[in-house]
Amino acid sequence: MAEFWIRPAKPADRERLEAALAQWLPAERARRLTPGIPGEAAAGACFVAESGSGGLAGFVETIVAPDSPGVGYVHFVWVSPEYRMQGLGRGLYRRALRGLHARGCRCAAAVVSRDSPGAIAFHEHLGFRPSDDTGLAVEVPATGGQGVVYVLAI
């Protein structure tokens, strides 16, 4: 099992995060998914996971809802394909949830693709449950597809 270090993102990380996402998503969507890096948003909004060799293994970005006090969103989580299924996603989520709680959030939400049984199972394993508004058409930030809002008390 690989070792990872999770730390707050720095402004210097932006290019690495965008480059990683651009391998999976169109460049414009990748740029839109990385707005929470310190210097542009509140500290503690984005966390980076590095491998033992210092390479980018993953990251998670959160947003505190300006119009819903106490609610934070896991806006995006990305794990490099070579590090998937090793617990890194869970580690990133735990760090993100601690960060949201420290920023005054008592509820976390994430938009999960309706077409991804693995993502649904992952969120449910972490304790997330579908919100009461499961009939709403919600866009998945990464793909633009349809999703369901999952929530968790933190």
VMD Tcl script that builds the backbone (N, CA, C; Angstrom):
set m [mol new atoms 462]
animate dup $m
set s [atomselect $m all]
$s set {name element resname resid chain x y z} {
  {N N MET 1 A 0.841 -1.178 0.000}
  {CA C MET 1 A 0.000 0.000 0.000}
  {C C MET 1 A 0.886 1.241 0.000}
  {N N ALA 2 A 0.534 2.182 -0.844}
  {CA C ALA 2 A 1.302 3.416 -0.978}
  {C C ALA 2 A 1.083 4.336 0.222}
  {N N GLU 3 A 2.055 5.192 0.477}
  {CA C GLU 3 A 1.927 6.199 1.525}
  {C C GLU 3 A 1.552 7.527 0.891}
  {N N PHE 4 A 0.731 8.296 1.626}
  {CA C PHE 4 A 0.276 9.593 1.143}
  {C C PHE 4 A 0.390 10.605 2.252}
  {N N TRP 5 A 0.596 11.861 1.855}
  {CA C TRP 5 A 0.571 12.974 2.783}
  {C C TRP 5 A -0.477 13.944 2.268}
  {N N ILE 6 A -1.401 14.299 3.141}
  {CA C ILE 6 A -2.458 15.236 2.761}
  {C C ILE 6 A -2.172 16.559 3.465}
  {N N ARG 7 A -2.166 17.620 2.681}
  {CA C ARG 7 A -1.844 18.947 3.215}
  {C C ARG 7 A -2.724 19.988 2.536}
  {N N PRO 8 A -2.851 21.170 3.159}
  {CA C PRO 8 A -3.582 22.254 2.492}
  {C C PRO 8 A -2.905 22.621 1.173}
  {N N ALA 9 A -3.701 22.927 0.180}
  {CA C ALA 9 A -3.160 23.347 -1.113}
  {C C ALA 9 A -2.513 24.718 -0.985}
  {N N LYS 10 A -1.551 24.964 -1.852}
  {CA C LYS 10 A -0.863 26.256 -1.930}
  {C C LYS 10 A -1.113 26.833 -3.318}
  {N N PRO 11 A -0.977 28.136 -3.478}
  {CA C PRO 11 A -1.144 28.719 -4.816}
  {C C PRO 11 A -0.261 28.049 -5.874}
  {N N ALA 12 A 0.921 27.605 -5.478}
  {CA C ALA 12 A 1.833 26.963 -6.437}
  {C C ALA 12 A 1.296 25.618 -6.940}
  {N N ASP 13 A 0.287 25.058 -6.288}
  {CA C ASP 13 A -0.288 23.768 -6.704}
  {C C ASP 13 A -1.246 23.894 -7.877}
  {N N ARG 14 A -1.735 25.090 -8.149}
  {CA C ARG 14 A -2.792 25.269 -9.149}
  {C C ARG 14 A -2.467 24.596 -10.481}
  {N N GLU 15 A -1.288 24.824 -11.013}
  {CA C GLU 15 A -0.952 24.254 -12.326}
  {C C GLU 15 A -0.973 22.727 -12.296}
  {N N ARG 16 A -0.452 22.126 -11.226}
  {CA C ARG 16 A -0.462 20.655 -11.126}
  {C C ARG 16 A -1.884 20.117 -11.067}
  {N N LEU 17 A -2.753 20.793 -10.318}
  {CA C LEU 17 A -4.130 20.330 -10.189}
  {C C LEU 17 A -4.865 20.454 -11.522}
  {N N GLU 18 A -4.698 21.584 -12.182}
  {CA C GLU 18 A -5.347 21.771 -13.485}
  {C C GLU 18 A -4.824 20.775 -14.509}
  {N N ALA 19 A -3.519 20.516 -14.500}
  {CA C ALA 19 A -2.935 19.568 -15.458}
  {C C ALA 19 A -3.470 18.159 -15.220}
  {N N ALA 20 A -3.610 17.781 -13.953}
  {CA C ALA 20 A -4.140 16.454 -13.646}
  {C C ALA 20 A -5.574 16.326 -14.135}
  {N N LEU 21 A -6.383 17.340 -13.870}
  {CA C LEU 21 A -7.781 17.299 -14.306}
  {C C LEU 21 A -7.896 17.354 -15.822}
  {N N ALA 22 A -7.010 18.090 -16.469}
  {CA C ALA 22 A -7.070 18.238 -17.922}
  {C C ALA 22 A -6.806 16.913 -18.641}
  {N N GLN 23 A -6.179 15.966 -17.969}
  {CA C GLN 23 A -5.984 14.649 -18.567}
  {C C GLN 23 A -7.295 13.871 -18.611}
  {N N TRP 24 A -8.263 14.287 -17.807}
  {CA C TRP 24 A -9.527 13.568 -17.672}
  {C C TRP 24 A -10.709 14.374 -18.204}
  {N N LEU 25 A -10.600 15.702 -18.105}
  {CA C LEU 25 A -11.694 16.599 -18.466}
  {C C LEU 25 A -11.220 17.635 -19.483}
  {N N PRO 26 A -12.150 18.259 -20.196}
  {CA C PRO 26 A -11.756 19.389 -21.046}
  {C C PRO 26 A -11.102 20.479 -20.191}
  {N N ALA 27 A -10.126 21.171 -20.755}
  {CA C ALA 27 A -9.333 22.151 -20.002}
  {C C ALA 27 A -10.187 23.214 -19.325}
  {N N GLU 28 A -11.209 23.745 -20.008}
  {CA C GLU 28 A -12.049 24.782 -19.409}
  {C C GLU 28 A -12.763 24.261 -18.164}
  {N N ARG 29 A -13.287 23.047 -18.218}
  {CA C ARG 29 A -13.956 22.466 -17.046}
  {C C ARG 29 A -12.937 22.242 -15.931}
  {N N ALA 30 A -11.728 21.821 -16.275}
  {CA C ALA 30 A -10.683 21.625 -15.268}
  {C C ALA 30 A -10.371 22.935 -14.553}
  {N N ARG 31 A -10.271 24.034 -15.311}
  {CA C ARG 31 A -9.997 25.336 -14.679}
  {C C ARG 31 A -11.124 25.742 -13.740}
  {N N ARG 32 A -12.377 25.483 -14.123}
  {CA C ARG 32 A -13.520 25.859 -13.279}
  {C C ARG 32 A -13.584 25.026 -12.015}
  {N N LEU 33 A -13.009 23.843 -12.004}
  {CA C LEU 33 A -13.082 22.970 -10.839}
  {C C LEU 33 A -12.005 23.238 -9.807}
  {N N THR 34 A -11.114 24.188 -10.043}
  {CA C THR 34 A -10.040 24.444 -9.090}
  {C C THR 34 A -10.039 25.873 -8.546}
  {N N PRO 35 A -11.204 26.450 -8.195}
  {CA C PRO 35 A -11.194 27.834 -7.707}
  {C C PRO 35 A -10.841 27.988 -6.242}
  {N N GLY 36 A -10.808 26.926 -5.441}
  {CA C GLY 36 A -10.663 27.069 -4.000}
  {C C GLY 36 A -9.258 27.048 -3.473}
  {N N ILE 37 A -8.275 27.200 -4.308}
  {CA C ILE 37 A -6.899 27.169 -3.836}
  {C C ILE 37 A -6.611 28.450 -3.056}
  {N N PRO 38 A -5.948 28.343 -1.887}
  {CA C PRO 38 A -5.676 29.527 -1.071}
  {C C PRO 38 A -5.075 30.662 -1.892}
  {N N GLY 39 A -5.440 31.860 -1.487}
  {CA C GLY 39 A -5.048 33.049 -2.219}
  {C C GLY 39 A -6.219 33.550 -3.048}
  {N N GLU 40 A -7.149 32.659 -3.343}
  {CA C GLU 40 A -8.342 33.020 -4.096}
  {C C GLU 40 A -9.610 32.733 -3.298}
  {N N ALA 41 A -9.503 31.946 -2.254}
  {CA C ALA 41 A -10.660 31.586 -1.427}
  {C C ALA 41 A -10.162 31.340 -0.011}
  {N N ALA 42 A -11.067 30.963 0.852}
  {CA C ALA 42 A -10.722 30.747 2.254}
  {C C ALA 42 A -9.689 29.634 2.401}
  {N N ALA 43 A -8.765 29.839 3.330}
  {CA C ALA 43 A -7.801 28.783 3.632}
  {C C ALA 43 A -8.560 27.556 4.110}
  {N N GLY 44 A -8.049 26.404 3.808}
  {CA C GLY 44 A -8.704 25.175 4.218}
  {C C GLY 44 A -9.769 24.718 3.260}
  {N N ALA 45 A -9.814 25.287 2.075}
  {CA C ALA 45 A -10.838 24.915 1.106}
  {C C ALA 45 A -10.392 23.779 0.205}
  {N N CYS 46 A -9.091 23.607 0.049}
  {CA C CYS 46 A -8.570 22.603 -0.874}
  {C C CYS 46 A -7.394 21.886 -0.216}
  {N N PHE 47 A -7.379 20.565 -0.367}
  {CA C PHE 47 A -6.303 19.755 0.202}
  {C C PHE 47 A -5.704 18.880 -0.888}
  {N N VAL 48 A -4.390 18.729 -0.837}
  {CA C VAL 48 A -3.636 17.976 -1.826}
  {C C VAL 48 A -3.042 16.745 -1.163}
  {N N ALA 49 A -3.096 15.618 -1.871}
  {CA C ALA 49 A -2.429 14.394 -1.418}
  {C C ALA 49 A -1.216 14.171 -2.297}
  {N N GLU 50 A -0.079 13.983 -1.651}
  {CA C GLU 50 A 1.151 13.704 -2.380}
  {C C GLU 50 A 1.615 12.295 -2.037}
  {N N SER 51 A 2.206 11.647 -3.032}
  {CA C SER 51 A 2.765 10.319 -2.821}
  {C C SER 51 A 4.110 10.461 -2.118}
  {N N GLY 52 A 4.672 9.346 -1.712}
  {CA C GLY 52 A 5.970 9.357 -1.047}
  {C C GLY 52 A 7.056 9.997 -1.896}
  {N N SER 53 A 6.903 9.952 -3.229}
  {CA C SER 53 A 7.891 10.552 -4.125}
  {C C SER 53 A 7.610 12.023 -4.402}
  {N N GLY 54 A 6.528 12.574 -3.816}
  {CA C GLY 54 A 6.179 13.978 -4.015}
  {C C GLY 54 A 5.262 14.220 -5.189}
  {N N GLY 55 A 4.857 13.163 -5.878}
  {CA C GLY 55 A 3.932 13.317 -6.999}
  {C C GLY 55 A 2.514 13.557 -6.523}
  {N N LEU 56 A 1.711 14.164 -7.377}
  {CA C LEU 56 A 0.317 14.431 -7.047}
  {C C LEU 56 A -0.472 13.124 -7.078}
  {N N ALA 57 A -1.046 12.748 -5.944}
  {CA C ALA 57 A -1.845 11.526 -5.851}
  {C C ALA 57 A -3.336 11.834 -5.888}
  {N N GLY 58 A -3.729 13.029 -5.447}
  {CA C GLY 58 A -5.134 13.405 -5.454}
  {C C GLY 58 A -5.344 14.745 -4.789}
  {N N PHE 59 A -6.588 15.201 -4.846}
  {CA C PHE 59 A -6.949 16.415 -4.126}
  {C C PHE 59 A -8.458 16.460 -3.925}
  {N N VAL 60 A -8.854 17.298 -2.989}
  {CA C VAL 60 A -10.268 17.518 -2.714}
  {C C VAL 60 A -10.481 19.011 -2.529}
  {N N GLU 61 A -11.599 19.488 -3.027}
  {CA C GLU 61 A -11.934 20.900 -2.910}
  {C C GLU 61 A -13.300 21.033 -2.247}
  {N N THR 62 A -13.405 21.971 -1.327}
  {CA C THR 62 A -14.673 22.218 -0.639}
  {C C THR 62 A -15.086 23.665 -0.810}
  {N N ILE 63 A -16.383 23.890 -0.619}
  {CA C ILE 63 A -16.953 25.232 -0.705}
  {C C ILE 63 A -17.950 25.375 0.444}
  {N N VAL 64 A -17.885 26.492 1.153}
  {CA C VAL 64 A -18.901 26.795 2.162}
  {C C VAL 64 A -19.998 27.574 1.460}
  {N N ALA 65 A -21.226 27.116 1.605}
  {CA C ALA 65 A -22.359 27.730 0.911}
  {C C ALA 65 A -22.624 29.126 1.468}
  {N N PRO 66 A -22.485 30.169 0.640}
  {CA C PRO 66 A -22.697 31.526 1.145}
  {C C PRO 66 A -24.156 31.800 1.498}
  {N N ASP 67 A -25.080 31.098 0.865}
  {CA C ASP 67 A -26.504 31.343 1.106}
  {C C ASP 67 A -27.135 30.315 2.042}
  {N N SER 68 A -26.353 29.364 2.543}
  {CA C SER 68 A -26.861 28.340 3.467}
  {C C SER 68 A -25.881 28.182 4.618}
  {N N PRO 69 A -25.991 29.025 5.645}
  {CA C PRO 69 A -25.045 28.948 6.768}
  {C C PRO 69 A -24.983 27.538 7.343}
  {N N GLY 70 A -23.767 27.107 7.605}
  {CA C GLY 70 A -23.568 25.796 8.210}
  {C C GLY 70 A -23.497 24.645 7.232}
  {N N VAL 71 A -23.616 24.928 5.940}
  {CA C VAL 71 A -23.560 23.872 4.929}
  {C C VAL 71 A -22.301 24.041 4.094}
  {N N GLY 72 A -21.564 22.953 3.955}
  {CA C GLY 72 A -20.379 22.943 3.113}
  {C C GLY 72 A -20.526 21.880 2.049}
  {N N TYR 73 A -19.892 22.106 0.926}
  {CA C TYR 73 A -19.973 21.159 -0.188}
  {C C TYR 73 A -18.603 20.581 -0.492}
  {N N VAL 74 A -18.567 19.284 -0.705}
  {CA C VAL 74 A -17.388 18.678 -1.285}
  {C C VAL 74 A -17.586 18.883 -2.777}
  {N N HIS 75 A -16.936 19.909 -3.293}
  {CA C HIS 75 A -17.139 20.342 -4.671}
  {C C HIS 75 A -16.543 19.350 -5.659}
  {N N PHE 76 A -15.358 18.839 -5.316}
  {CA C PHE 76 A -14.705 17.930 -6.242}
  {C C PHE 76 A -13.642 17.139 -5.502}
  {N N VAL 77 A -13.537 15.863 -5.831}
  {CA C VAL 77 A -12.442 15.032 -5.330}
  {C C VAL 77 A -11.865 14.284 -6.526}
  {N N TRP 78 A -10.542 14.225 -6.584}
  {CA C TRP 78 A -9.871 13.534 -7.673}
  {C C TRP 78 A -8.733 12.709 -7.088}
  {N N VAL 79 A -8.651 11.446 -7.523}
  {CA C VAL 79 A -7.560 10.567 -7.133}
  {C C VAL 79 A -6.929 10.036 -8.417}
  {N N SER 80 A -5.625 10.124 -8.503}
  {CA C SER 80 A -4.904 9.619 -9.667}
  {C C SER 80 A -5.231 8.135 -9.860}
  {N N PRO 81 A -5.463 7.709 -11.092}
  {CA C PRO 81 A -5.814 6.305 -11.332}
  {C C PRO 81 A -4.863 5.305 -10.676}
  {N N GLU 82 A -3.589 5.614 -10.619}
  {CA C GLU 82 A -2.642 4.667 -10.034}
  {C C GLU 82 A -2.779 4.529 -8.515}
  {N N TYR 83 A -3.500 5.458 -7.878}
  {CA C TYR 83 A -3.661 5.411 -6.423}
  {C C TYR 83 A -5.083 5.084 -5.981}
  {N N ARG 84 A -5.941 4.746 -6.898}
  {CA C ARG 84 A -7.327 4.431 -6.535}
  {C C ARG 84 A -7.397 3.076 -5.830}
  {N N MET 85 A -8.440 2.912 -5.049}
  {CA C MET 85 A -8.700 1.677 -4.297}
  {C C MET 85 A -7.641 1.411 -3.221}
  {N N GLN 86 A -7.012 2.466 -2.720}
  {CA C GLN 86 A -6.005 2.334 -1.671}
  {C C GLN 86 A -6.355 3.151 -0.429}
  {N N GLY 87 A -7.575 3.673 -0.359}
  {CA C GLY 87 A -8.007 4.429 0.805}
  {C C GLY 87 A -7.754 5.923 0.719}
  {N N LEU 88 A -7.162 6.378 -0.376}
  {CA C LEU 88 A -6.850 7.798 -0.480}
  {C C LEU 88 A -8.108 8.648 -0.569}
  {N N GLY 89 A -9.120 8.206 -1.309}
  {CA C GLY 89 A -10.373 8.960 -1.403}
  {C C GLY 89 A -11.001 9.161 -0.033}
  {N N ARG 90 A -11.024 8.096 0.777}
  {CA C ARG 90 A -11.556 8.210 2.149}
  {C C ARG 90 A -10.736 9.200 2.965}
  {N N GLY 91 A -9.402 9.136 2.823}
  {CA C GLY 91 A -8.540 10.059 3.554}
  {C C GLY 91 A -8.774 11.510 3.156}
  {N N LEU 92 A -8.923 11.748 1.865}
  {CA C LEU 92 A -9.205 13.108 1.396}
  {C C LEU 92 A -10.546 13.601 1.916}
  {N N TYR 93 A -11.560 12.741 1.883}
  {CA C TYR 93 A -12.871 13.139 2.399}
  {C C TYR 93 A -12.804 13.436 3.890}
  {N N ARG 94 A -12.118 12.601 4.664}
  {CA C ARG 94 A -12.014 12.865 6.110}
  {C C ARG 94 A -11.374 14.229 6.357}
  {N N ARG 95 A -10.306 14.526 5.619}
  {CA C ARG 95 A -9.630 15.816 5.794}
  {C C ARG 95 A -10.538 16.967 5.376}
  {N N ALA 96 A -11.252 16.783 4.277}
  {CA C ALA 96 A -12.179 17.824 3.803}
  {C C ALA 96 A -13.292 18.062 4.817}
  {N N LEU 97 A -13.848 17.010 5.386}
  {CA C LEU 97 A -14.931 17.163 6.355}
  {C C LEU 97 A -14.445 17.850 7.623}
  {N N ARG 98 A -13.231 17.524 8.073}
  {CA C ARG 98 A -12.660 18.234 9.235}
  {C C ARG 98 A -12.491 19.708 8.911}
  {N N GLY 99 A -12.036 20.009 7.689}
  {CA C GLY 99 A -11.870 21.404 7.283}
  {C C GLY 99 A -13.191 22.149 7.239}
  {N N LEU 100 A -14.232 21.513 6.708}
  {CA C LEU 100 A -15.552 22.157 6.674}
  {C C LEU 100 A -16.075 22.396 8.083}
  {N N HIS 101 A -15.905 21.409 8.954}
  {CA C HIS 101 A -16.364 21.564 10.341}
  {C C HIS 101 A -15.633 22.725 11.010}
  {N N ALA 102 A -14.331 22.824 10.793}
  {CA C ALA 102 A -13.552 23.919 11.376}
  {C C ALA 102 A -13.995 25.277 10.837}
  {N N ARG 103 A -14.595 25.291 9.663}
  {CA C ARG 103 A -15.079 26.540 9.064}
  {C C ARG 103 A -16.540 26.797 9.411}
  {N N GLY 104 A -17.080 26.076 10.407}
  {CA C GLY 104 A -18.420 26.345 10.903}
  {C C GLY 104 A -19.535 25.527 10.281}
  {N N CYS 105 A -19.199 24.588 9.424}
  {CA C CYS 105 A -20.239 23.769 8.784}
  {C C CYS 105 A -20.642 22.622 9.705}
  {N N ARG 106 A -21.901 22.323 9.707}
  {CA C ARG 106 A -22.423 21.196 10.481}
  {C C ARG 106 A -23.067 20.156 9.575}
  {N N CYS 107 A -23.110 20.462 8.288}
  {CA C CYS 107 A -23.650 19.542 7.290}
  {C C CYS 107 A -22.766 19.622 6.050}
  {N N ALA 108 A -22.426 18.460 5.500}
  {CA C ALA 108 A -21.668 18.412 4.246}
  {C C ALA 108 A -22.560 17.818 3.171}
  {N N ALA 109 A -22.403 18.313 1.964}
  {CA C ALA 109 A -23.170 17.809 0.829}
  {C C ALA 109 A -22.215 17.522 -0.322}
  {N N ALA 110 A -22.600 16.568 -1.148}
  {CA C ALA 110 A -21.828 16.230 -2.347}
  {C C ALA 110 A -22.811 15.820 -3.427}
  {N N VAL 111 A -22.550 16.239 -4.651}
  {CA C VAL 111 A -23.370 15.831 -5.784}
  {C C VAL 111 A -22.733 14.570 -6.357}
  {N N VAL 112 A -23.519 13.499 -6.404}
  {CA C VAL 112 A -23.020 12.202 -6.855}
  {C C VAL 112 A -23.749 11.809 -8.133}
  {N N SER 113 A -22.993 11.364 -9.121}
  {CA C SER 113 A -23.576 10.984 -10.407}
  {C C SER 113 A -24.561 9.836 -10.251}
  {N N ARG 114 A -25.717 9.990 -10.874}
  {CA C ARG 114 A -26.717 8.918 -10.884}
  {C C ARG 114 A -26.194 7.691 -11.633}
  {N N ASP 115 A -25.235 7.907 -12.525}
  {CA C ASP 115 A -24.717 6.833 -13.375}
  {C C ASP 115 A -23.468 6.168 -12.820}
  {N N SER 116 A -23.160 6.408 -11.565}
  {CA C SER 116 A -21.936 5.851 -10.985}
  {C C SER 116 A -22.232 5.080 -9.703}
  {N N PRO 117 A -22.556 3.792 -9.841}
  {CA C PRO 117 A -22.843 3.006 -8.641}
  {C C PRO 117 A -21.663 2.967 -7.669}
  {N N GLY 118 A -20.435 3.030 -8.204}
  {CA C GLY 118 A -19.269 3.043 -7.324}
  {C C GLY 118 A -19.211 4.295 -6.471}
  {N N ALA 119 A -19.511 5.456 -7.069}
  {CA C ALA 119 A -19.505 6.716 -6.317}
  {C C ALA 119 A -20.636 6.732 -5.291}
  {N N ILE 120 A -21.779 6.200 -5.666}
  {CA C ILE 120 A -22.902 6.126 -4.718}
  {C C ILE 120 A -22.518 5.249 -3.528}
  {N N ALA 121 A -21.965 4.060 -3.805}
  {CA C ALA 121 A -21.560 3.153 -2.721}
  {C C ALA 121 A -20.480 3.791 -1.847}
  {N N PHE 122 A -19.534 4.494 -2.462}
  {CA C PHE 122 A -18.465 5.161 -1.716}
  {C C PHE 122 A -19.052 6.165 -0.729}
  {N N HIS 123 A -19.943 7.036 -1.204}
  {CA C HIS 123 A -20.536 8.046 -0.329}
  {C C HIS 123 A -21.391 7.413 0.770}
  {N N GLU 124 A -22.138 6.391 0.435}
  {CA C GLU 124 A -22.951 5.720 1.451}
  {C C GLU 124 A -22.070 5.032 2.496}
  {N N HIS 125 A -20.945 4.478 2.072}
  {CA C HIS 125 A -20.003 3.867 3.007}
  {C C HIS 125 A -19.461 4.904 3.998}
  {N N LEU 126 A -19.284 6.136 3.533}
  {CA C LEU 126 A -18.808 7.205 4.399}
  {C C LEU 126 A -19.902 7.756 5.312}
  {N N GLY 127 A -21.144 7.333 5.093}
  {CA C GLY 127 A -22.254 7.799 5.926}
  {C C GLY 127 A -23.156 8.816 5.258}
  {N N PHE 128 A -22.832 9.231 4.047}
  {CA C PHE 128 A -23.697 10.153 3.320}
  {C C PHE 128 A -24.995 9.445 2.965}
  {N N ARG 129 A -26.079 10.217 2.921}
  {CA C ARG 129 A -27.381 9.693 2.519}
  {C C ARG 129 A -27.993 10.656 1.510}
  {N N PRO 130 A -28.824 10.141 0.594}
  {CA C PRO 130 A -29.479 11.043 -0.364}
  {C C PRO 130 A -30.305 12.089 0.379}
  {N N SER 131 A -30.281 13.315 -0.115}
  {CA C SER 131 A -31.093 14.365 0.505}
  {C C SER 131 A -32.560 14.089 0.220}
  {N N ASP 132 A -33.412 14.814 0.880}
  {CA C ASP 132 A -34.852 14.660 0.659}
  {C C ASP 132 A -35.265 15.161 -0.716}
  {N N ASP 133 A -34.414 15.922 -1.365}
  {CA C ASP 133 A -34.735 16.493 -2.681}
  {C C ASP 133 A -34.129 15.666 -3.815}
  {N N THR 134 A -34.239 14.337 -3.719}
  {CA C THR 134 A -33.599 13.482 -4.721}
  {C C THR 134 A -34.235 13.602 -6.089}
  {N N GLY 135 A -35.393 14.221 -6.202}
  {CA C GLY 135 A -36.013 14.394 -7.508}
  {C C GLY 135 A -35.471 15.584 -8.280}
  {N N LEU 136 A -34.665 16.421 -7.616}
  {CA C LEU 136 A -34.112 17.592 -8.286}
  {C C LEU 136 A -33.096 17.177 -9.345}
  {N N ALA 137 A -33.086 17.897 -10.442}
  {CA C ALA 137 A -32.055 17.694 -11.463}
  {C C ALA 137 A -30.853 18.541 -11.062}
  {N N VAL 138 A -29.768 17.890 -10.679}
  {CA C VAL 138 A -28.567 18.569 -10.214}
  {C C VAL 138 A -27.427 18.185 -11.140}
  {N N GLU 139 A -26.630 19.170 -11.536}
  {CA C GLU 139 A -25.498 18.902 -12.418}
  {C C GLU 139 A -24.293 18.445 -11.613}
  {N N VAL 140 A -23.642 17.383 -12.065}
  {CA C VAL 140 A -22.405 16.906 -11.463}
  {C C VAL 140 A -21.288 17.845 -11.914}
  {N N PRO 141 A -20.558 18.479 -10.977}
  {CA C PRO 141 A -19.549 19.467 -11.368}
  {C C PRO 141 A -18.514 18.947 -12.369}
  {N N ALA 142 A -18.057 17.730 -12.199}
  {CA C ALA 142 A -16.978 17.227 -13.056}
  {C C ALA 142 A -17.432 16.913 -14.470}
  {N N THR 143 A -18.607 16.322 -14.603}
  {CA C THR 143 A -19.018 15.812 -15.912}
  {C C THR 143 A -20.141 16.583 -16.567}
  {N N GLY 144 A -20.900 17.324 -15.765}
  {CA C GLY 144 A -22.057 18.015 -16.303}
  {C C GLY 144 A -23.278 17.110 -16.404}
  {N N GLY 145 A -23.132 15.834 -16.022}
  {CA C GLY 145 A -24.253 14.890 -16.052}
  {C C GLY 145 A -25.198 15.115 -14.882}
  {N N GLN 146 A -26.207 14.261 -14.780}
  {CA C GLN 146 A -27.200 14.378 -13.717}
  {C C GLN 146 A -26.719 13.693 -12.441}
  {N N GLY 147 A -26.999 14.333 -11.312}
  {CA C GLY 147 A -26.566 13.780 -10.031}
  {C C GLY 147 A -27.619 13.895 -8.970}
  {N N VAL 148 A -27.308 13.307 -7.830}
  {CA C VAL 148 A -28.150 13.334 -6.643}
  {C C VAL 148 A -27.334 13.988 -5.534}
  {N N VAL 149 A -27.961 14.828 -4.730}
  {CA C VAL 149 A -27.285 15.458 -3.604}
  {C C VAL 149 A -27.292 14.482 -2.427}
  {N N TYR 150 A -26.109 14.179 -1.936}
  {CA C TYR 150 A -25.947 13.339 -0.748}
  {C C TYR 150 A -25.492 14.236 0.388}
  {N N VAL 151 A -25.985 13.979 1.599}
  {CA C VAL 151 A -25.671 14.831 2.750}
  {C C VAL 151 A -25.169 13.992 3.923}
  {N N LEU 152 A -24.420 14.666 4.791}
  {CA C LEU 152 A -23.858 14.043 5.983}
  {C C LEU 152 A -23.742 15.083 7.078}
  {N N ALA 153 A -24.234 14.778 8.280}
  {CA C ALA 153 A -24.027 15.670 9.423}
  {C C ALA 153 A -22.568 15.553 9.856}
  {N N ILE 154 A -21.922 16.707 10.093}
  {CA C ILE 154 A -20.513 16.688 10.517}
  {C C ILE 154 A -20.335 17.451 11.817}
}
mol reanalyze $m
mol bondsrecalc $m
mol representation Tube
mol addrep $m
